[in-house]
Amino acid sequence: MPQAGEYYIILNGADVPVAVIQIESVEVMPMNEVSEEFALAEGEGDYQFWWDAHEQFFSELLNEYGQQFAPSMLVVCERFKKVYAV
């Protein structure tokens, strides 16, 4: 589980380092309680787009383990800041 203050190297699709981030906060909550403000901070469309993309991702991943997506499943919500970019 990530912890506030930790640093991580971010890789691109070719596994090349492109940035270093520092975790600012970590919260575990049911997916259906993730705020619109948090979802929009990811910068990938509106709240419905965020929900649909995450539901599809988790559904496909959970299916590989014989599990099903549930709106109340717990998710890890991280806030971070970029501290270095290549």
CNS distance restraints for C-alpha pairs under 8 A (distance, minus, plus):
assign (resid   2 and name CA) (resid   6 and name CA) 7.17 0.50 0.50
assign (resid   2 and name CA) (resid  23 and name CA) 7.57 0.50 0.50
assign (resid   2 and name CA) (resid  26 and name CA) 6.99 0.50 0.50
assign (resid   3 and name CA) (resid  23 and name CA) 6.74 0.50 0.50
assign (resid   3 and name CA) (resid  25 and name CA) 7.23 0.50 0.50
assign (resid   3 and name CA) (resid  26 and name CA) 6.52 0.50 0.50
assign (resid   4 and name CA) (resid  22 and name CA) 7.67 0.50 0.50
assign (resid   4 and name CA) (resid  23 and name CA) 4.88 0.50 0.50
assign (resid   4 and name CA) (resid  24 and name CA) 4.96 0.50 0.50
assign (resid   4 and name CA) (resid  25 and name CA) 5.01 0.50 0.50
assign (resid   4 and name CA) (resid  26 and name CA) 6.46 0.50 0.50
assign (resid   5 and name CA) (resid  22 and name CA) 5.98 0.50 0.50
assign (resid   5 and name CA) (resid  23 and name CA) 5.31 0.50 0.50
assign (resid   5 and name CA) (resid  24 and name CA) 6.08 0.50 0.50
assign (resid   6 and name CA) (resid  22 and name CA) 5.59 0.50 0.50
assign (resid   6 and name CA) (resid  23 and name CA) 5.50 0.50 0.50
assign (resid   7 and name CA) (resid  20 and name CA) 6.72 0.50 0.50
assign (resid   7 and name CA) (resid  21 and name CA) 5.53 0.50 0.50
assign (resid   7 and name CA) (resid  22 and name CA) 4.40 0.50 0.50
assign (resid   7 and name CA) (resid  23 and name CA) 6.40 0.50 0.50
assign (resid   8 and name CA) (resid  20 and name CA) 5.60 0.50 0.50
assign (resid   8 and name CA) (resid  21 and name CA) 5.36 0.50 0.50
assign (resid   8 and name CA) (resid  22 and name CA) 6.47 0.50 0.50
assign (resid   8 and name CA) (resid  23 and name CA) 8.00 0.50 0.50
assign (resid   9 and name CA) (resid  17 and name CA) 6.43 0.50 0.50
assign (resid   9 and name CA) (resid  18 and name CA) 7.57 0.50 0.50
assign (resid   9 and name CA) (resid  19 and name CA) 5.91 0.50 0.50
assign (resid   9 and name CA) (resid  20 and name CA) 4.57 0.50 0.50
assign (resid   9 and name CA) (resid  21 and name CA) 6.54 0.50 0.50
assign (resid  10 and name CA) (resid  17 and name CA) 5.69 0.50 0.50
assign (resid  10 and name CA) (resid  18 and name CA) 5.83 0.50 0.50
assign (resid  10 and name CA) (resid  19 and name CA) 5.14 0.50 0.50
assign (resid  10 and name CA) (resid  20 and name CA) 5.92 0.50 0.50
assign (resid  10 and name CA) (resid  21 and name CA) 7.29 0.50 0.50
assign (resid  11 and name CA) (resid  15 and name CA) 4.97 0.50 0.50
assign (resid  11 and name CA) (resid  16 and name CA) 5.08 0.50 0.50
assign (resid  11 and name CA) (resid  17 and name CA) 4.33 0.50 0.50
assign (resid  11 and name CA) (resid  18 and name CA) 5.60 0.50 0.50
assign (resid  11 and name CA) (resid  19 and name CA) 7.25 0.50 0.50
assign (resid  12 and name CA) (resid  16 and name CA) 5.47 0.50 0.50
assign (resid  12 and name CA) (resid  17 and name CA) 6.45 0.50 0.50
assign (resid  12 and name CA) (resid  18 and name CA) 6.38 0.50 0.50
assign (resid  17 and name CA) (resid  86 and name CA) 7.49 0.50 0.50
assign (resid  18 and name CA) (resid  85 and name CA) 5.86 0.50 0.50
assign (resid  18 and name CA) (resid  86 and name CA) 5.02 0.50 0.50
assign (resid  19 and name CA) (resid  82 and name CA) 6.99 0.50 0.50
assign (resid  19 and name CA) (resid  83 and name CA) 7.58 0.50 0.50
assign (resid  19 and name CA) (resid  84 and name CA) 5.39 0.50 0.50
assign (resid  19 and name CA) (resid  85 and name CA) 4.21 0.50 0.50
assign (resid  19 and name CA) (resid  86 and name CA) 5.78 0.50 0.50
assign (resid  20 and name CA) (resid  82 and name CA) 6.02 0.50 0.50
assign (resid  20 and name CA) (resid  83 and name CA) 5.69 0.50 0.50
assign (resid  20 and name CA) (resid  84 and name CA) 5.02 0.50 0.50
assign (resid  20 and name CA) (resid  85 and name CA) 6.46 0.50 0.50
assign (resid  21 and name CA) (resid  80 and name CA) 6.30 0.50 0.50
assign (resid  21 and name CA) (resid  81 and name CA) 5.48 0.50 0.50
assign (resid  21 and name CA) (resid  82 and name CA) 4.37 0.50 0.50
assign (resid  21 and name CA) (resid  83 and name CA) 5.37 0.50 0.50
assign (resid  21 and name CA) (resid  84 and name CA) 6.99 0.50 0.50
assign (resid  22 and name CA) (resid  80 and name CA) 5.43 0.50 0.50
assign (resid  22 and name CA) (resid  81 and name CA) 5.47 0.50 0.50
assign (resid  22 and name CA) (resid  82 and name CA) 6.49 0.50 0.50
assign (resid  22 and name CA) (resid  83 and name CA) 6.63 0.50 0.50
assign (resid  23 and name CA) (resid  78 and name CA) 6.86 0.50 0.50
assign (resid  23 and name CA) (resid  79 and name CA) 6.05 0.50 0.50
assign (resid  23 and name CA) (resid  80 and name CA) 4.29 0.50 0.50
assign (resid  23 and name CA) (resid  81 and name CA) 6.67 0.50 0.50
assign (resid  24 and name CA) (resid  78 and name CA) 7.42 0.50 0.50
assign (resid  24 and name CA) (resid  79 and name CA) 5.38 0.50 0.50
assign (resid  24 and name CA) (resid  80 and name CA) 4.88 0.50 0.50
assign (resid  24 and name CA) (resid  81 and name CA) 6.91 0.50 0.50
assign (resid  25 and name CA) (resid  78 and name CA) 5.71 0.50 0.50
assign (resid  25 and name CA) (resid  79 and name CA) 5.20 0.50 0.50
assign (resid  25 and name CA) (resid  80 and name CA) 6.98 0.50 0.50
assign (resid  26 and name CA) (resid  76 and name CA) 6.84 0.50 0.50
assign (resid  26 and name CA) (resid  77 and name CA) 5.66 0.50 0.50
assign (resid  26 and name CA) (resid  78 and name CA) 4.59 0.50 0.50
assign (resid  26 and name CA) (resid  79 and name CA) 6.57 0.50 0.50
assign (resid  27 and name CA) (resid  76 and name CA) 5.83 0.50 0.50
assign (resid  27 and name CA) (resid  77 and name CA) 5.15 0.50 0.50
assign (resid  27 and name CA) (resid  78 and name CA) 6.58 0.50 0.50
assign (resid  28 and name CA) (resid  74 and name CA) 6.30 0.50 0.50
assign (resid  28 and name CA) (resid  75 and name CA) 5.58 0.50 0.50
assign (resid  28 and name CA) (resid  76 and name CA) 4.59 0.50 0.50
assign (resid  28 and name CA) (resid  77 and name CA) 6.13 0.50 0.50
assign (resid  29 and name CA) (resid  33 and name CA) 6.59 0.50 0.50
assign (resid  29 and name CA) (resid  34 and name CA) 7.03 0.50 0.50
assign (resid  29 and name CA) (resid  73 and name CA) 7.96 0.50 0.50
assign (resid  29 and name CA) (resid  74 and name CA) 5.15 0.50 0.50
assign (resid  29 and name CA) (resid  75 and name CA) 5.64 0.50 0.50
assign (resid  29 and name CA) (resid  76 and name CA) 6.77 0.50 0.50
assign (resid  29 and name CA) (resid  77 and name CA) 7.60 0.50 0.50
assign (resid  30 and name CA) (resid  34 and name CA) 6.96 0.50 0.50
assign (resid  30 and name CA) (resid  71 and name CA) 7.18 0.50 0.50
assign (resid  30 and name CA) (resid  72 and name CA) 4.74 0.50 0.50
assign (resid  30 and name CA) (resid  73 and name CA) 5.14 0.50 0.50
assign (resid  30 and name CA) (resid  74 and name CA) 4.27 0.50 0.50
assign (resid  30 and name CA) (resid  75 and name CA) 6.03 0.50 0.50
assign (resid  31 and name CA) (resid  71 and name CA) 5.76 0.50 0.50
assign (resid  31 and name CA) (resid  72 and name CA) 5.64 0.50 0.50
assign (resid  31 and name CA) (resid  73 and name CA) 5.86 0.50 0.50
assign (resid  31 and name CA) (resid  74 and name CA) 5.91 0.50 0.50
assign (resid  31 and name CA) (resid  75 and name CA) 5.78 0.50 0.50
assign (resid  32 and name CA) (resid  71 and name CA) 5.36 0.50 0.50
assign (resid  32 and name CA) (resid  72 and name CA) 5.71 0.50 0.50
assign (resid  32 and name CA) (resid  73 and name CA) 7.99 0.50 0.50
assign (resid  33 and name CA) (resid  72 and name CA) 7.94 0.50 0.50
assign (resid  34 and name CA) (resid  38 and name CA) 6.68 0.50 0.50
assign (resid  34 and name CA) (resid  39 and name CA) 7.05 0.50 0.50
assign (resid  35 and name CA) (resid  39 and name CA) 6.36 0.50 0.50
assign (resid  36 and name CA) (resid  40 and name CA) 6.00 0.50 0.50
assign (resid  36 and name CA) (resid  47 and name CA) 5.81 0.50 0.50
assign (resid  37 and name CA) (resid  41 and name CA) 6.25 0.50 0.50
assign (resid  38 and name CA) (resid  42 and name CA) 7.16 0.50 0.50
assign (resid  39 and name CA) (resid  43 and name CA) 7.78 0.50 0.50
assign (resid  39 and name CA) (resid  46 and name CA) 7.97 0.50 0.50
assign (resid  39 and name CA) (resid  47 and name CA) 6.14 0.50 0.50
assign (resid  39 and name CA) (resid  50 and name CA) 6.25 0.50 0.50
assign (resid  40 and name CA) (resid  44 and name CA) 7.00 0.50 0.50
assign (resid  40 and name CA) (resid  45 and name CA) 7.02 0.50 0.50
assign (resid  40 and name CA) (resid  46 and name CA) 6.31 0.50 0.50
assign (resid  40 and name CA) (resid  47 and name CA) 6.30 0.50 0.50
assign (resid  40 and name CA) (resid  50 and name CA) 7.63 0.50 0.50
assign (resid  44 and name CA) (resid  49 and name CA) 7.51 0.50 0.50
assign (resid  44 and name CA) (resid  50 and name CA) 6.85 0.50 0.50
assign (resid  45 and name CA) (resid  49 and name CA) 5.78 0.50 0.50
assign (resid  45 and name CA) (resid  50 and name CA) 6.73 0.50 0.50
assign (resid  46 and name CA) (resid  50 and name CA) 6.36 0.50 0.50
assign (resid  47 and name CA) (resid  51 and name CA) 6.14 0.50 0.50
assign (resid  48 and name CA) (resid  52 and name CA) 6.04 0.50 0.50
assign (resid  49 and name CA) (resid  53 and name CA) 6.01 0.50 0.50
assign (resid  50 and name CA) (resid  54 and name CA) 6.15 0.50 0.50
assign (resid  51 and name CA) (resid  55 and name CA) 5.96 0.50 0.50
assign (resid  52 and name CA) (resid  56 and name CA) 6.09 0.50 0.50
assign (resid  53 and name CA) (resid  57 and name CA) 6.15 0.50 0.50
assign (resid  54 and name CA) (resid  58 and name CA) 5.98 0.50 0.50
assign (resid  55 and name CA) (resid  59 and name CA) 5.84 0.50 0.50
assign (resid  55 and name CA) (resid  69 and name CA) 7.14 0.50 0.50
assign (resid  56 and name CA) (resid  60 and name CA) 6.15 0.50 0.50
assign (resid  57 and name CA) (resid  61 and name CA) 6.21 0.50 0.50
assign (resid  58 and name CA) (resid  62 and name CA) 5.81 0.50 0.50
assign (resid  58 and name CA) (resid  69 and name CA) 6.36 0.50 0.50
assign (resid  59 and name CA) (resid  63 and name CA) 5.95 0.50 0.50
assign (resid  59 and name CA) (resid  68 and name CA) 6.25 0.50 0.50
assign (resid  59 and name CA) (resid  69 and name CA) 5.07 0.50 0.50
assign (resid  60 and name CA) (resid  64 and name CA) 6.75 0.50 0.50
assign (resid  61 and name CA) (resid  65 and name CA) 7.31 0.50 0.50
assign (resid  62 and name CA) (resid  66 and name CA) 6.41 0.50 0.50
assign (resid  62 and name CA) (resid  67 and name CA) 4.89 0.50 0.50
assign (resid  62 and name CA) (resid  68 and name CA) 5.82 0.50 0.50
assign (resid  62 and name CA) (resid  69 and name CA) 6.71 0.50 0.50
assign (resid  63 and name CA) (resid  67 and name CA) 5.26 0.50 0.50
assign (resid  63 and name CA) (resid  68 and name CA) 6.14 0.50 0.50
assign (resid  69 and name CA) (resid  73 and name CA) 7.29 0.50 0.50
